[in-house]
Amino acid sequence: MIPVILAGGKGERFWPLSRKHRPKQFLSLDGSGVSLLQATAERLLPLTDSWDGLWVVTSALLEAGVQTQLPQLPHANILAEPEGRDTAPALVWTTLEVAKRYGEEAVVGFFPADHWIAEPEKFRQTLKAAEELAKTQDAIVTLGVKPTYPSTGYGYIEQGENIGNFAGFPAYKVARFTEKPNRETAEEFLETGRFSWNGGIFVFRVGVVLKELKTYVPELVSALEAKGKEAYPELKKISIDYALMEKTQKACVLPVEFGWDDLGDWNGLERLLGGDKPNVEIVKHVGLDTKGAILFSSSDEDVVVTLGIEDLVIVRDGNVTLIAKKDRTQDIKQVLKILGDESEYQNLL
């Protein structure tokens, strides 16, 4: 398999720690010192022969940062998009480039750079099953994560007809994709046992997916075939789910049960690190009557003192401190728009 890491991003959801030049995948959020991008690469390396077999697609703004974070990665294996156009152009351009080097029978896997995954060996076993399915059938395989609660923040995949077992894992045709549902619908999905979270991971043979892409988004493929990255200014923004996965009849799902989280905002740290502790603390913290708080600092010298607070996010990075209710972290993007309109705050973005 040729693993490809999708490593774009604007650095918004984990602001102020994340910035334009330092998006989420460049961060170590668990205090280990290993960034999400580095952890993703380490998980994927056993699937390929060496660093020569690993690819990263990112933005031109982040290209140097990727090289710094992954110094063993050949520079020729970093594809830098001149501007962000969502996931479909990234996947199409990369697949075309992989085809030039390895041919249309090569099996490619696409993986977000910024997800947390437990049980890496089980993760790789699942990908071996996906690779077997992609090699033996004209299938575009996606991994469906078994839901642990009725999330309204994830997309869902409904499994249809069983198409057999591959390396010990059952596989199914995709019956449908559903974008982020309301709470009641999410609860109904879980009760059926047929729905998985959409983990944004895809495995396929190059020739199979190019044929489907030429059917559903021919203008996107033809533009990138003709001009490569020079075509980007004329491309429309479109996700691979909308461009292909929701339309193709070749989509298959492998339901998986390893721990997974897309760490969509600061609340992800509570799911990742919370446990039985009253607070999540990645900073020196002195607190009195404090519970349900998420506290983080990028400096080992900072001390956060709290008194009588509950369910707050407090983040310190350089000369910026964020204090937010946990249920308002999705609104950070709105704050960044306000900062972006003020010239004196441009260095904070």
C-alpha positions in Angstrom: 0.0 0.0 0.0 1.0 3.6 -0.7 -0.1 5.6 2.4 -0.9 9.3 1.7 -1.3 11.7 4.6 -3.7 14.6 4.1 -2.0 17.4 6.0 -3.8 20.7 5.1 -5.6 22.9 7.6 -6.0 26.5 8.6 -4.9 26.2 12.3 -8.3 27.4 13.6 -9.9 24.8 15.9 -7.1 24.7 18.5 -6.3 28.4 18.5 -4.4 30.0 20.0 -2.0 27.1 20.1 -2.7 26.4 16.4 -2.0 29.2 13.9 -1.8 29.5 10.1 1.8 28.2 10.1 1.2 25.8 12.9 -2.1 23.8 12.3 -3.4 21.1 14.5 -1.3 18.3 12.9 1.9 20.0 13.9 0.9 20.1 17.6 1.6 17.7 20.4 -1.6 17.9 22.4 -1.0 15.1 24.9 2.2 16.4 26.3 4.3 13.6 24.7 6.3 15.9 22.4 5.2 13.9 19.4 3.0 15.8 17.0 -0.2 14.4 15.5 1.5 14.3 12.0 4.5 12.5 13.4 2.3 10.0 15.2 0.3 9.4 12.0 3.5 8.8 10.0 4.8 6.3 12.6 1.5 4.4 12.4 1.6 4.2 8.6 5.3 3.4 8.0 4.9 -0.4 8.7 2.4 -0.5 5.8 5.0 0.4 3.2 8.6 -0.4 2.5 10.3 2.7 3.9 9.9 6.5 4.0 10.2 6.3 0.2 6.7 4.8 0.1 5.0 7.4 2.3 3.4 10.5 0.7 2.1 13.8 2.2 -0.2 16.2 0.5 -0.3 19.6 2.1 -0.5 23.3 1.3 2.4 25.5 0.1 2.2 27.4 3.3 2.9 24.3 5.3 5.3 22.5 3.1 8.4 23.6 5.0 6.8 22.6 8.3 6.0 19.1 7.0 9.6 18.7 6.0 10.8 19.9 9.4 8.5 17.5 11.2 9.2 14.5 8.9 12.9 15.0 7.9 13.2 11.4 6.6 10.4 11.9 4.1 11.8 12.5 0.5 10.9 16.0 -0.7 9.6 14.5 -3.9 6.9 12.8 -1.8 5.5 16.1 -0.5 2.8 17.5 -2.8 2.1 21.1 -1.9 -1.2 22.6 -3.1 -0.9 26.3 -4.0 -4.2 26.9 -2.3 -6.8 24.9 -0.4 -9.7 23.5 -2.5 -11.0 20.9 0.0 -10.3 17.1 -0.1 -11.4 16.1 -3.6 -8.7 18.1 -5.5 -6.1 16.9 -3.0 -7.1 13.3 -3.5 -7.4 13.5 -7.3 -4.0 15.3 -7.8 -2.2 12.9 -5.5 -3.8 9.8 -7.1 -2.7 11.0 -10.6 0.9 11.6 -9.3 0.9 8.1 -7.7 -0.3 6.6 -10.9 2.7 8.1 -12.8 5.1 6.5 -10.4 3.5 3.2 -9.5 0.8 2.5 -12.2 -2.9 2.0 -11.9 -2.8 -1.3 -10.1 -1.2 0.3 -7.0 -3.3 0.4 -3.9 -3.4 3.8 -2.2 -4.6 4.7 1.3 -5.6 8.3 2.3 -5.4 9.3 6.0 -6.0 12.5 7.8 -2.9 13.8 9.6 -4.6 15.0 12.7 -6.6 12.1 14.1 -5.9 10.1 17.3 -6.0 6.3 17.0 -5.5 3.8 19.7 -4.3 0.2 19.1 -2.1 1.0 16.1 -1.5 -2.7 15.5 -5.3 -3.4 15.2 -5.5 -0.3 13.0 -2.9 -1.8 10.6 -4.6 -5.2 10.6 -7.8 -3.4 9.5 -5.9 -1.7 6.7 -4.5 -5.0 5.5 -8.1 -6.2 5.2 -9.0 -3.0 3.3 -6.0 -3.6 1.0 -7.0 -7.1 0.3 -10.6 -6.0 -0.6 -9.2 -3.2 -2.8 -6.9 -5.6 -4.6 -9.5 -8.3 -5.2 -12.6 -6.2 -6.1 -13.4 -3.0 -7.8 -14.0 -1.4 -4.4 -13.4 2.0 -2.9 -13.0 1.1 0.8 -13.7 3.4 3.7 -13.2 2.6 7.4 -16.3 3.0 9.6 -15.6 3.6 13.3 -18.0 1.9 15.7 -19.8 4.7 17.5 -19.4 4.9 21.3 -22.0 7.6 21.8 -24.7 9.4 19.6 -22.4 12.1 18.3 -23.9 15.0 16.3 -20.5 16.1 15.2 -19.5 13.2 12.9 -20.9 11.9 9.6 -22.3 8.4 9.5 -22.0 5.5 7.1 -24.8 2.9 6.9 -23.7 -0.6 6.0 -25.7 -2.5 3.4 -25.1 -5.9 1.8 -22.3 -8.1 3.3 -19.8 -8.8 0.6 -17.6 -11.2 2.5 -14.7 -11.4 5.0 -11.3 -10.0 4.2 -8.3 -10.8 6.5 -10.8 -11.7 9.2 -12.9 -8.5 8.9 -16.5 -8.4 7.5 -17.0 -5.9 4.7 -20.3 -4.3 3.4 -21.5 -2.2 0.6 -22.2 1.3 1.7 -26.0 1.9 1.8 -25.7 5.7 2.4 -23.6 8.5 3.9 -25.4 10.9 6.3 -23.8 14.2 7.3 -23.9 15.3 10.9 -27.3 14.3 12.3 -29.3 15.7 15.1 -29.3 14.0 18.5 -32.5 12.0 18.0 -31.3 10.7 14.6 -27.9 9.8 16.0 -29.5 7.8 18.8 -31.7 6.0 16.2 -28.6 5.2 14.1 -26.8 3.6 17.1 -29.9 1.5 18.0 -29.8 -0.2 14.6 -26.2 -1.4 14.9 -25.8 -0.7 11.1 -24.1 2.7 11.3 -20.5 3.7 11.7 -18.8 7.1 12.1 -17.1 8.3 8.9 -13.4 8.3 9.8 -12.3 10.0 6.5 -10.0 7.1 5.6 -10.0 5.7 2.0 -8.3 2.7 0.4 -8.5 1.8 -3.3 -6.7 0.8 -6.4 -5.6 3.8 -8.4 -7.3 2.7 -11.7 -10.6 2.0 -10.0 -10.9 5.4 -8.4 -9.7 7.3 -11.4 -12.4 5.6 -13.5 -15.1 6.6 -11.0 -13.7 10.2 -10.7 -13.9 10.6 -14.5 -17.5 9.6 -14.3 -18.6 11.9 -11.5 -16.2 14.8 -11.6 -14.6 14.6 -15.1 -13.8 18.4 -15.2 -11.7 18.1 -12.0 -9.7 15.1 -13.3 -9.1 16.6 -16.8 -7.9 19.9 -15.3 -5.4 18.3 -13.0 -4.3 15.8 -15.7 -3.6 18.7 -18.1 -2.1 21.3 -15.7 -1.3 19.6 -12.4 -1.2 22.0 -9.5 -1.3 25.0 -12.0 -5.0 24.1 -12.4 -5.8 25.0 -8.7 -6.9 28.6 -9.2 -9.7 27.4 -11.5 -10.9 24.5 -9.3 -14.0 24.7 -7.2 -13.9 23.7 -3.6 -15.4 20.2 -3.1 -15.0 17.4 -0.6 -14.3 13.8 -1.7 -17.4 12.7 0.1 -19.6 15.0 -2.0 -17.6 14.6 -5.3 -17.4 10.8 -5.2 -18.3 8.8 -2.1 -21.9 9.8 -1.9 -22.4 9.0 -5.6 -20.3 5.9 -6.5 -21.8 2.4 -6.4 -18.3 1.0 -5.5 -18.1 2.3 -2.0 -17.6 -0.4 0.7 -17.2 0.0 4.4 -15.1 -2.0 7.0 -16.6 -1.4 10.4 -13.7 -1.1 13.0 -13.6 -0.9 16.7 -10.2 0.7 17.7 -10.2 3.9 19.7 -10.5 6.9 17.4 -11.1 10.6 17.7 -10.8 13.4 15.1 -9.9 15.9 17.9 -12.2 18.4 16.3 -11.7 21.1 19.0 -10.3 21.6 22.5 -13.0 19.3 24.0 -11.2 16.4 22.2 -8.6 16.5 24.9 -11.1 15.5 27.5 -12.1 12.4 25.6 -8.4 11.6 25.0 -6.9 12.4 28.4 -9.8 12.9 30.8 -10.2 9.6 32.6 -11.3 9.9 36.3 -9.6 13.2 36.9 -11.7 16.3 37.7 -9.9 18.4 35.0 -7.6 17.9 32.0 -4.3 19.6 32.9 -1.4 20.1 30.5 0.0 23.0 32.5 1.0 23.6 36.1 -2.4 24.1 37.7 -3.4 25.2 41.2 -7.2 25.0 41.5 -9.8 25.3 44.2 -13.3 24.2 43.6 -12.5 23.6 39.9 -14.0 20.8 37.9 -14.6 19.9 34.3 -11.9 22.3 33.1 -9.5 21.9 30.2 -6.2 23.7 30.9 -3.3 23.9 28.5 -0.1 26.0 28.1 2.6 25.8 25.6 5.2 27.0 28.2 6.5 24.8 31.1 6.9 28.0 33.1 3.3 29.1 33.1 1.1 28.5 36.1 -2.7 28.7 35.9 -4.6 29.3 39.1 -8.4 28.8 39.2 -11.0 29.4 41.8 -14.6 28.2 41.6 -14.8 27.5 37.9 -16.6 24.7 36.0 -16.6 23.5 32.4 -14.2 26.1 31.0 -11.3 25.8 28.5 -8.3 27.9 29.4 -5.4 27.9 26.9 -2.2 30.0 27.2 0.2 30.4 24.2 2.8 33.2 24.2 1.0 36.5 24.9 -2.5 35.1 24.2 -5.0 33.5 26.6 -8.2 31.9 25.5 -11.0 31.4 28.1 -14.2 29.8 26.8 -17.1 27.7 27.9 -16.6 24.2 26.7 -19.8 24.3 24.7 -18.6 27.4 22.8 -15.3 26.1 21.4 -16.8 25.7 17.9 -17.2 29.5 17.9 -13.5 30.1 17.9 -13.7 30.6 14.1 -16.0 33.6 14.6 -13.5 35.1 17.0 -10.7 34.6 14.4 -12.8 36.5 11.9 -13.0 39.4 14.3 -9.3 39.3 14.9 -8.6 39.1 11.1 -10.5 42.4 10.6 -8.1 44.2 12.9 -4.6 44.9 11.6 -3.0 44.9 15.1 -4.1 41.3 15.6 -2.8 39.8 12.3 0.2 38.2 14.1 -2.2 36.2 16.3 -3.7 34.3 13.4 
